[in-house]
């Protein structure tokens, strides 16, 4: 990212405060899975309950994403939804802390289900604010910074939760997440003109939701990128289960080394998002996304050569650099191909779809790795991502450039 773009972003009204608040909120969110799993395992010794509880925290987003997005597009009342989201997460964490190992097992997934309702707020609600803050000329760089923010959270959240748990037990990880969640709320409320983007002529919610879903279904480039993104996310979700088995059975390490593999991926993706941000300046963002998917899928094939953890970490990080532009490019496609009055809803809906795709991949990971082994499973994921990029690019080439909104 060049110096002029950084200067322009720093001068954008409210953007520096926005980026800081969004990053802190995401770090807190990424602590959830590690902290909750460790707490449940410590108190109940039930991996099944731990897995169901974490899955329950992502499920409601599939339904709530379009509704929250449409409501934001209609009212612009971001301050209210962010207060609800942060306070709800803090309350649920404290409830899980009190209930784990003491209340009936069904209580924990139920609590996680509650906090999952507002999950799209930090995953995509923040992203929809970017076009309201920065000029079109620096939008690709703002999207790269947004991708970097999410990757920093992927690195920092699990790492911080693990560190707190190692020092003070699993309870410390959840208490730390509560504290960081409330800090994020304070930072969010300091963003100037937080309530922005309200529709000038508000429609009924059901009308807006229907219009947003029709737009997604009928905008060809947006649709192609979204379908390719689903296969991309399913493949990465698959690797959530494959990595521990790969580390233990093929790399001469333990299953815990899967955390290091994900950290290497997040670090490489962060570098790629920032260093390759300029690619969108001269190329349509969907073509950048497809090329990055193809390149990262091809790069994953090299993982089969790894015979040790250190070699695997290096190859994963290098592949992630190639994957880095995907997220920022997808953000740009959604922004450019969506009318201003539907930005939050489209971001929320498609973000929820991507979360669901990752969850599907995670659910498939167990049966796939048992049936095929870790190396063949990696090859399957690589070929799927590579094909998503190649087929997406081929289909895009058949479309005469539709008007960009």
Buried (B, 14 or more C-beta within 10 A) or exposed (E): BEEEBEEBBEEBBBBBBBBBBBBBBBBBBBBBBBBBBBBBBBBBEBEEBBBBBBBBBBBBBBEBBBBBBBBBBBBBBBEEBBEBBBBBBBBBBBBBBEBBBEBEBEBBBBBBBBBBBBBBBBBBBBBBBBBBBBEEEBBBBBBBBBBBBBBBBBBBBBBBBBEBBEEEBBBBBBBBBBEBBBBBBEBBBEBEEBEBBBBEEBBEBEEBBBBBBEBBEEBBBBBBBBBBBBBBBBBBBBBBBBBBBBBBBBBEBEEEBBBBBBBBBBBBBBBBBBBBBBBBEEEBBBBBBBBBBBBBBBBBBBBBEBEEBEBBBBBBBBBBBBBBBBBBBBBBBBBBBBEBBBBBBBBBBBBBBBBBBBBBBBBBBBEBBEEBBBBBBBBBBBBBBBBBBBBBBEBBEEEEEEEEB
